[in-house]
Amino acid sequence: MLKQRVITAVILVLVLIGALAFGALAFATFAAAVFGAAVFEWLRLAGWRDVRAIVTGVVVATALLALEALGVQVQGRALFALAATACAVWLLIALRVAYAERTGDLRLDNALVAALGALPLAAAWFSLLALYRRGALYLFSALAVVWVADIAAYFAGRAFGKRKLAPHISPGKTWAGVAGAVIAVMMAGALVWLGWPDGALFSNALFARAPVAALALLAGLVVLSIVGDLFESLLKRHASVKDSSGLLPGHGGVLDRIDALLPVLPAAILIEAWL
């Protein structure tokens, strides 16, 4: 399993580097393929048959890529409204996750799950491209908030995790992991700001505006990433599956890798508007 994970990760990194090297349209093509796969997996978790879910995923990926190729962009007030609406939906999702954990009721309505996927995925897509237009480094510095949080949560949970965060939904997550993730992201952001304040990074933009608020906002993004992770775990519990699919050998599915990013991307756009 470890060998599979490493090989898959290396291939994905090489493909991503190649997409970035060939420019904006190549990156959009890669991203559209990822989001199309995410749509397919989301609909499968909502009870759709594979063929129907695959066709929908392909259609969505093609449509997203076509919009980008034609220069149709959601930006300005429209992007802000989309991101704000998505964040409001994620707050409602957080309440639903909390209810499921408190009551142990992991059942969801398939039709609602299928319909619900449209807004978070669309908001994440347009937010991703908006951040990319600020520069690849800027985009990946925003995504790094989730990656650093994920790594820190794993090691903090392994070392100190005793009290479970959501045993009904995701037994592997602990409160120690949450604390470790928040602390690691805030420390990483502060250290980068002190060591490279001129870097075109998402966290540097926060610290340049208001250092104290930057720490709070980074912590908030970590919490949102955990909500995205827990909601996808709830979807899998509802569907009685271990992974969202087997598209990524050793890793499960695409949603398993981007679930935490879905709420963070639109939230980053709202923070951009504040900046």
Residue, then its C-alpha position, 0 to 999 in steps of 0.5 A: m500500500l505504501k509503495q502504491r501511495v508513493i508511486t501515485a503521488v509521484i505521478l500526480v506531482l509530475v503531471l501537475i508540474g507538467a500542467l503548470a509548465f505548459g501554462a494556464l490552459a494546461f493547468a485548467t485541463f488538469a484541474a477540470a479532470v480533477f473536478g470531473a472525477a470529484v463530481f463522479e465520486w460525489l454522485r456515487l456517494a449519493g447513490w447514482r449508478d456508475v455510468r450515470a455518474i461518469v457521464t455527468g462527471v465528464v460533462v461537467a469537466t468538459a463544461l468547466l474547461a470550455l468556460e475557461a478556454l473561452g475566457v468566461q470567468v467568475q470574478g469580482r462581486a459575482l465571485f464574492a457572492l458565490a464564495a460567500t454562499a458556499c461558505a454559508v452552506w459549509l457552515l450549515i454542513a458543519l451543523r449537520v456533521a455535528y448533529a450526526e456525531r451527537t446523535g449517531d444518525l449517519r443517514l442522509d437524503n441521496a437527492l439532497v446530497a446530489a443537489l448539494g454538491a453543485l454549489p461547493l464544487a462550483a465555488a471551489w473551482f472558480s475560487l481555485l482559478a481566481l487564486y491561480r491568476r494571482g500566481a501559481l506560488y500564491l495558489f499553492s501557498a493557500l493550498a499549503v494551509v490544508w496540507v500542513a494541517d493534514i500532516a500536523a494533525y496526523f503526527a499530533g494525533r499519533a503522539f498525543g491523541k486520546r480523545k476522539l473528535a468524531p468517533h461515529i464519523s471518523p474514528g481516526k481523528t482526535w482533538a489533539g490532531v486538531a490542536g496540532a494542525v491549528i498550531a502548526v499552520m499558525m507557526a508556519g505562517a508566522l515563520v514564513w512571514l518573518g523569514w520571507p516577508d516579500g514572498a508572494l504568498f497567501s499567508n504573507a498577505l494576511f500578516a502584512r495586513a493584520p498579524v493578529a487577525a492573520l493567526a485567527l484567519l489561518a486557524g479558521l481555515v484549518v477548522l473549515s478544512i476539518v469540516g470538509d474532511l468530516f463531511e466527506s467521511l459522513l458521506k462515505r459512512h452514509a454510502s457504506v464505503k471505505d473510499s470515495s472511489g479507487l481512482l488513485p491507487g493507494h489513496g482511494g478517490v479524488l474526493d479523499r484527497i481534496d475534501a478538505l480543500l473544498p471549503v477552504l478555497p471559497a473562504a480564501i476568496l472571502i479573505e482576499a476580498w477583506l484584504 
